[in-house]
Amino acid sequence: MKIRTLKHICKRIKNAFLYSIAGAKAMYKSESAFRQEIALFIIGIIVLFFVNVSDVQKSLLFMTLLFIPIAETVNTAIEVIINRISTQKHPLSELAKDLGSFVVLLSIIMFVGVWSIILI
């Protein structure tokens, strides 16, 4: 691999990381639900250090915990795109936003279900 190509790859990775950090900051600043989910995430991580379950079960608990802010981020991205296109009411815009919200609800149901099954 040429050094020039390696430099280019490293620059692209760095830029992608910086864009991701900017997205995380924007989410935290603008979305109260995301801030609440991050608080839940931090509490959940602390709980994971103290529960006496297998590593596989801890992995499942962690993944369901992480999926909630992921779903919220996708939901927010959908809302931002729809609002960018038009702020006028349209049935398809409403459907897209409702489906994004439904993904968040499903992630919360999955979290509650998995944590209940493993910990109770």
N, C-alpha and C positions, 0 to 999 in steps of 0.2 A: 504494500500500500504506500502510495506516495505521501510525503509529509504534508504537502499542500492539501491533499484530500483529507488527511487526518485532521488538519486544522479546521477545514470546512465542516467536518462532522462534529468536532468538538464545539464549534461556534453554534451550529444548529441545535445541539443538545442544550447548550447554555441558554440560548434564546427560548427554546421550548420550556425550559425550567422557569425562566423569568416570567414568561406569559402565564404559566400555571400559578405562580405566586401572585401575580397581579389579579388573576381570576379569584383566587382564594381570598385575597384582601377585599375585593369588590363584593363577594358573597357575604363575608363577615360584616362588612360595613352596611350593606343595603338590605339584608334579609334577616329579620328577627327570628324566624323559624330556624334558619341555619345556625344562628348563635345558640338557640336552645338545644339544637341537635348536637352541636359541638360540646356543650356542657354535659349532655347525656353521654356523649362519647368519652369524655374525660373521666366521668364517674364510672362508666362501664369498664374502662381500662384499669382503673384502680381496683374495682371488684374482681377483675380477672386475676390479679395477683394473689387474692386471698381465697378463691374458691378451690375446693379440692376435687377437681375433675381431671380427666385425661387430657393429654395434649391435643388430641383430635377434637374433643369437645370444646376446649378453649379456643381452638381455631374456628370452629363453627360459631361460637359466641362472638368472637372478634369480627368475623366476616359479616354476620347479621347486624352487628353494631355499626360497622363501617358503611354498610349499604345504605343506611338512612341518609347521611349527608350526601352520598353519591346521588341518590334519587332526588334529593332536594336540589342539587346542582343542575341535574338534567331538567327538572321541572322549571327552574328559574331560567335556564337557557331557552326553553320553549317559549316561556312568557315574554322574554326579551325579544326574541325573533318575531313573535306575533305582534307585539307592540311596535316594533320597528317598521313592520309592513304597514300597519294601520291601527289606529286606536278606535276606529269605528266598530260597532258590534257586527259580527258575522257568525253564522252558525258553525262554520268550520274552525274559525279562530277560537270560539268558545269550546268546541269539542277538543281541540288540541290542548287547550289549557286544562280542561277537565281531566283528560287522559294523563297529563303530566302530574296533576294532583293525585290521581288514582295510583300512579306508580309509587308516590311517597306513602300513601296509605298502605299499599301492599307491603312495602318495605318495613313499615312499623308493625303490621300484623305478623310478618315473618319473624321480626325481632322478638316480639312478645311470645309468639309460639315456641320458637327454639329455646329462648331463655327459660320459659316455663317448663318445657319438657326436660331440659337438662338440669335445672336447679331445684325443681320442686319434686 
